[in-house]
Amino acid sequence: MRAMLLANELIKSGHKVTIISSSFFHQRKSFRSKSSKEIKLNRDLRIVLINSSGYKKHISLSRILDHIILSLNLKRFLKKNPDFLPDRVFLGYPPIETSFVIIKWAKKHNIPVMLDVKDNWPENFIDPFPKNAKKFVRFLLFPYFKIAKYIFNNADYISSITKSFVNWIDLISNNKYGIKNKNYLIAPLVREKIFISKKIESQYMKFWKQKNINISCGKYFLFVGSLSNAFDFKLIYEISNLLISTHSEYFFLICGTGDKYEKLKSLFENSKNVFLFGEIDKYNASFLVRNAIATLAPYQNNPNFKNSIPNKVIESLEHGVPFITCTEGELKNLIQKHKNGIYLNRKKLDISKILKLINDEEYLERLRENAFKSYQNSFDFKKTYQEIIFKLTQI
């Protein structure tokens, strides 16, 4: 998302752009192309897809293998194209392996690099392991931490989505000056606004009506995203069970695909107020968000998500729709600061605020107003990308 949005804004500003990406599509776990491929869309934009092996799980040895193969193929591409010498590089991190290849190549050719950090890799590879195994896994991944330190210390400029991520980079970089003395930019994962015509809106309304789902009532809680271990879906299960006895007219929509689809199908099989659907397009998702009473952001409480403000939350705020989360860190702080959502303590689940959301119209309206205000103040698309472009062209 970030790459294409930035490319479009750069082209509008008069620049030519080459996007280098993997032929494997991480979100869908499928291949964009079975081999390396170059696509020239127009005179200002070309896309280079680099081949890799692919993988099925977010955290797995096959993903590490995929990234190693991807980095080797990237290195071959750069070697075969000695005339490819851009003025600037905007480098997405992770993957750590490809970031290492690009940083070394850029330093050799004196090309300035802005490193865009969106995940705390390799830290989040350790999180799923049992507590007694974490130290051993960290030991095995020691070379990756050394590579991460090299990448952070050799980037010319760093952008990241929150201050918490910058603090984590500072911890990993661990040099005598520290990342805080390096130039950095806080640039959240905002996307361009999606506009839907009245005609398309009525088509989506009809689409859901055919599935016996009444969207116009506004009495539903929404989750749209990957059905993976990144989310605590048991939270949705527990909330739905607590709510059905007093407010059976309210329901939960879950839309997406992923590793956990079959497990979730089984989990919600007997739930009368939870409806599980497959993948929907971004326009349908936007339509659902704007009509929901609230969106659900049940990200796991690990360091990666504690440090992050995901784009799904920002999309909810864009439409003036409050979000519900159990994630500590940045999301909890966002709610406490702006009063734009509901934070639930996972260890002691209390849905009284959700009940207030349903029963108190003034409370709901305040949350909606605060949600939209916080979007305007902190997550404006034009402002964010203009700042990225300005910093990128100055390094």
N, C-alpha and C positions, 0 to 999 in steps of 0.2 A: 504493500500500500504506500509506504513512505517513498519508495523509489519512484513509482509512477507519478505520484502527486508532485514530488520535487522536480522530476523531469519536465512535466507539463509547465510548471511555474518558471523553470529555467529557460525553456523554449520561448515562453511569452516575453521573457526579458532579453531575448536575442541570442541565446547560447545554443550550441549544438551539444547533444547528449548521447552517450553510449551507456546502456544499462547492461551490466554483466550479472547474470543470475544462474541459478541451478535449473537444469531441465526437469528436476524433480520438484513437485509442488507439495510443500510441507503440510499445508492445511488439509488437503484432500488425500494425501499419501498416494499420489498418482503422478505419472510422468506427463509433462507438457510436450516433451519430445523424447523419443527413444535414443537419440544420439545428440551430440553437440550440434548446434544450429545457429546460423546468423539470420536475423530478420531485419530488413531495412524498411521501416514503416514510412518514412519520408526523408527529405534531405536533412532534417534536423535531428532525427531520432532513429537509432538502431538498437536492437536487442540481441545480445549474444547469450545463448543458453549453453551452459557447460554440463556435460554428462556426468552422472554418478550412479551408484548402485541402487539407491532408494532404501526405505526402511518402513516398518509398520508401527513402531512405538516411539513416542517422544523420547523416552529415556531407555536406551538400549545399546548394546555393542554394535548392532547393525547400523545405528545412526552414526556412531563414531567412525565405522568403516566407510560409510557413505561420505562423510565429510573429508576423510583422508583422501579417498579417490577423487572427490570434487576438487580438492586443493591441488592434487597432482595434475589433473586435467587442466586446471586453471593456469598452473605454472607452464604447461606445454603450450597453451594458447598464447601466453605472453611471450614465450620464447619464439614461437612461430610468427609473431606479429611485432617485429622490432620497431616498426614505424608507428605503432599505437602508443602515442605519448600525449595524453590529455594534459590540460593546464592545471586541473584540480581533480582530486578524487574525494568523493563522498562514500565512505566505507561503512557498511552495516556490520555490526558485531552483535551476536555471533553470526555465522560459524567462526570459531576461533582459528581453525586451520587455514581457511581462505583469507582471513584478516592478516594472519602472519605472512602469507605469500605476498599479498598486496603491499603491506607495510615495507617489507624488504625490497620489493621491486621498485616502489615509489622512492625510497631513500636512495637507491642506486641511481635513479634518473632525476633526482632533485625535484620530485613532484609533491607539492603540499597535500596533506591528507587531513580531512575532517573525519574523525571516527564517531559514528553514531551508535551508542550503546543502548540496547533495548532489553537485554537479559543478563543475569549475573552468572553467565557461563564461565568456568566449569562448576561453580558453586551449586547450581540447581541440579546438576547430575547426581550429586551426593544425597540430596534431600530425601528421595524415596526409600533409601536404605535404612534398615533398623539402626537404632542408636549405637548398639555395640559393634556395628560394622562400618560406621561412618569414618572412623579414624583410618581404618585399613584402606577404604576406598579413596580417601583423600591422599594417602600415601601413594597409591597406584596412579593417581591423577596429578601427582606433583609436577611432572613435566608440563602439563597444561597450565598450571598456575604460573610457572616460570614464563611460558609463552605469553600468557595474558599480561603479565607484568611488562614484558618487552613491548607488546603492542601498545599498552596504555602510555608507556614512557616515550615511545617513538612517534606517536601521532602528533601532528602539528596543532590540532585543535580537537576538542571533544564536545560533542553534544549528547545529551541524555534526557530522558523523559521526566525525571524528578531529581530533587536535591539529594534524596536518599541514595539514588544510584551513583551520583557524583561522590558521595561519602564512601560508598562501597569501592568505587574505582580507586579512590585515594588509599583505602586500606590495602587493596591488592597491589597497587603500583609501588607503594612502600619505598620510595626513593628519598634522598635527603631533602629534596625540595617539596615533594608531595604534589598531587594532582591539583590541589587548591591554588597552587601558584602557577598552574598552567591555565591558559585560556579555555573556558568552557561555557556552554550555553544550555539552558534548560529549555527544551523544545518538546512538549507533549505530543502524543500520537494522534493529532487531530486529522480529520479528513474533510474534504470539500463537502459542503451541504448538498443533500440529495433533494431534488425537487420532483414532486409527483403531481401530474395534472389531475383534475377532477375526474376525467374519463378513466384514467388508469386506476385512480382510487376506487371508483365504482366497480371496476373489474376485479380488484383485490377483495372488495367487500363481497362480491358474488362468489369468488373463489372460496372464501372461508364459509360462506353460507352453505355452499354445496357440501361442505364437510361438517355441517351442523354446528358451526362455531359462530356465535353472535359477537362480532367485533365492535359494533356500534354501541353496545351497552357500556363499554369501558370498565367492565368488572372482571378483569383478568390481570394476572401477574405474568410477566414474560421473561423467558430466557432464550436468547439466540446465540449460538456459538458452537464450538467443537465439543463433542461429547467425549471428553477425555478425563484423565486423572487430574487435570489441572483444576477441576471443579468438585465441590462437595455437594453432590446431588442428593445425599441423604438429608441435607438441610431442607431442600424443597419438599422432600417426602414428609418430613416431620411437621413443617409448617402447614402443608396441605391437610394432613391428618388432624391437626389442632383446629384448623379453620372450618372444616366441613361441618362440624356439629352445630356451629352457630351461624355460619354464613355460607350455606351450601350453594348459593347463587354465584359466588365468586369461584373462579377457576384458574388453573395454571397452564400456560402454553410453553412447551419445550420444543425448539426447532433446531435441527442440526444433524450432523453425521460425525462418526468417530468410533474409536475403539470400544466405547462403553454402550453403544446403541442397544445391543441385545440384552445386556445386563439391566439397562434402564427400562427396556420394554418389559422385562420380568418384574422389576421392582415396582413399577406403576401399573401392572396388569389389573389389579383389583381396585385401583384408585378411581373414584367417580368424578373427581374434580381436577385431574391431571391428564392432559392430552399431549402425546408425544408424536411429533412429525419429523420428517426428514429435512434435508437442506432446502432453504428458500433463498431467492436472490436478494440483493441488497435493497432493492426498491420495496419488495414485500416486507422485508425486515424493518425498514424505516417506517412503513405504513403501520405495522404492528406496534412499534415503539410509541409512536405519537398518540395512539389510541389506548394504551395500557394505563392502568392505575399506577403501576410501578414496574420497573425492570428488576431482574434478579442477577446479582453479581456474586455468586457463591465461590469465589476463588479460594484455593487452599491457603492456609496460613503458613506459607513458607517464605524465606527471605526474598525470593524473586517477586512474588505478588505483593508482599508487604511494601516493597520499594516502588511499586508501579501504580500508575493510573491507566488502566486498560482503555482502549478506544471504544469498547462497548459501553463503558460508563460515561465517557464523554458524549457519545451519541445520544444517550438517555438525557443528559443535561441539555444538549442542544435542542431537544424537543420539549424542554420544561417538564420532564418526567422524573420523579425521584427514583433513586435506586436503593435496593436492599442488599446488604452485605454482612458477612461475618469476618471479613478480612481486616486484620489490624494494620497499623502502619499508615501509609499515605491515604488509603480509602477512608479509614476511620477518622484520620485528621481532617480530611476534606469535608466529611459530614459534620464534625464538631465545629469547624471553622465557619462553614457556609450554611449549615442547617438545610441541606439539600437532599437528604436521604435518611435511611434508617440503618443504624448499626445494631447487630444482634450479637450478644455474647454466646459463642458456640458452646461453652461449657455449662451454661445455665440459660437455656433457651426460654425467652419471654417474648411472646408475640403481642403484648399490650399495645406497642406502638403501631403495629400493623392493623390491629383492631381500631385504633384511633384514626388511622389513615382512612379506614372504611367508614367509620361512624361520624367523624368530625370534618365537615366540608371546609371549614376555615383553616384547620390544620393542614389538610391536603393542599389547599390553595396556596398557603404560605410556603410549603415545600416546593410546589411547582414554580412559584415566582423565584424562590432562592436558587432552584436548579438552573433556570434560564439565566439569571444574573451571573451565577458563577461560571457558566459557559461563556458568556459575553466577556467577562473580565479576565478569564484565565486560559481559554481554549479557542480563541478566535483563529480561524484558518489562515486568513490573509496575513495577519500580524506574525503568526508563527513561521510561515514559510518565507516571508520577506526577510525576517531576521536570519533564518538559516542561510538564505542566498547571500545576504549582505556579508555575513561572517565568512562564508565559503569563498567568496570572491576576494576577500581581503587578506586571507592567509598566504 
